[in-house]
């Protein structure tokens, strides 16, 4: 849902708390706390939250940055081709958002094109990471074990029940007979 004020558009995320379990409500509270911590130009912004906005229904309303360009999945699907330079720039922006989160020991846990949002419809529009519903804090690199996220995008090690955290190791097969892992650092 979108709302406007002074010709500025905002996105509204509305939760009806009466139909959510205590665990789901705790997840919403955690999402809000994480969004407050991850303020960055590469992450969809949370402006305000309202409790019990509707008199008849216990609710929580999040006022968020409006992303008029839709999501990365829609953008890719609408094109006949996707240039390497566009993919490179999108990847750089996505990895900057992830790096920012991981620097705060926050793990998104639902990275997929539908959660990568575009600020506008221009070809060179900014890309921002959104939907922190599964996000959590990871004190160490092996402190998480919960299997969550969208099944078609979840990492194989998570499906295998391996522990994980905020450190990203990218295995690189080199021309020699050994394998190395490099820590992700994006600027």
N, C-alpha and C positions, 0 to 999 in steps of 0.2 A: 504494500500500500504506500502511496506517496502523499505528502502534505507540502503545502507551500506557506511561506511567510516572507514578506518583503521581496517577492519574486525569487526567493531561494527555495529550491525543492529539497525535501528531506524524505528519506525512506523510513517507514514505520514497521517495526517488527512487533507484532502483538501476540502475547501469550495469554490464553485463558487458563488461569491456574486451577480452576475448579475441575478440570478434566485431566490434570497432570498428577502423576505420583510424586511422592516426596523426593524420590531420587531424581526425577526429571526436573523438579523445581530447584533442587540443589545444583543440577547441571546448568540451568539458566543463570543462577547466581554466580557460578564459577565463570561462565562465559562473560558476564558483565564485568567481573573483577579483572579478567584477563584483558578484555578490550580497553579497560581503563589504563592498564600497564603498558600496552603495546603501541601507544600513540606513535605513529610514523606516517610519512607521506605515502608509503607503499602498502598501507593497511587501511581498510574501510573504517572510517571514524565513527565512534559512538559519541554523540553530542550530549544526550540526556537520557534519563530513564524516569519513568513514572510508575508508581505503585497504585493499584486499585484506581485506575484511570476511569473505568466505567463503574457507575454506582451499583448496578445489579450483579456484576460479575467480578470476582477477585481476579485481577489481571496485572500484567506487567507490560509496559510499552517502552520500547527502545526507539529513540529518535537517532537515526543514523544518516551518514552521508549517502546521498542519492547517486547511484551509478547509472547514468542514462544510456550507456553503451551496451548494456547486457553483459553476458559472460563470454569467456574465451571460447568455450565450446560452440556457442552460436556464431561467433565471428569466424572461426575456422570452417564450420559447416556451410556458411553462406558464401564462401569463396571457392572459386574453381581451383586456385592455386594459393599457396601460402609461401611467400618468399623466404629464403634462408635468413635474410637480414631482419625481417619482421620476427621470425622465430627466435633469432639470437637476442633481439631487444626484449622480447617478451620473457624469454628465459632469464635474462639479466635482472629484470625487474622482479620476477617471481623469486629468484634466488636471493635478492637483496631483502625481500620481505621475510623469507624463511630465516635468513641469517640474523636479521633483527630479532625475530622471535626467539631463536635459539640462544642468542646472546643474553636473553632474559630468562633462559631455561624454560621457555614455553614451547610446547610441541603442538602443532595444529591438528594432526591426526586425521584429517579428511581432505588432503590436497587432491584436487581434481579440477578439470577445466571449468566446471560449473561454479566453483568457488573462487575463481579468478575473474574479477570483475573489471569492466572498462569504464573510465570516467566519461567517455563520449563516443561518438560515432566516427570521428576522424581517424585516418590511417595511423597517425602518430600519437594516439591517445594514451594516457597513462593507464597502467594496469595495477590493480590493487587486490590484495588477498582479503577475502571475506569469509563469513560463516565460521565462527570459532566455537560452534556448539560441541564439538568433541575435544577441543583444546584443553590442555592441562599443563601443570608444571612438572618438570622432571629434574629433580635435585642432582641425580647422577645419570650417566649414560645408560645404565641398565636398571633404572628404577621403575620402568613401566612394563606391564605385561598384558594389559587389557586389550583384547581383540575388538577393535572398533574401526569405524570409517566406512566408506562405500566399498563393497566387496570387489567390484570390478577394478578398483584402483589401489586397494590396500597392498602393502609390500609383502612379498612372500614370507619373509622372516616373522612377520606378525602373525600370519596364518599358521606358521609352524610353532607358534607359542614361545618364540624367543623373546628375551627381554630387550628393551630398546629405550632410547632417551633422546636428547637433543643434539648429539654429535652425529654428523653425517659423514660416513666414510664412503668414498667412491672408489670401488675396485678398478684398477687400471691394468689391463693385460699388456705387458710390455713385450718387446720382441725377444727378450731373453726368456728363460724357462721359469721365471718366478713372477709372482703377482705382488703389487703394492697397493696400499690404500692411502688416499690423500684426504686431509681434512678440508672441508669446504670453507672457503673464505672469499666473499664477494665484496667488492668495493663499489 
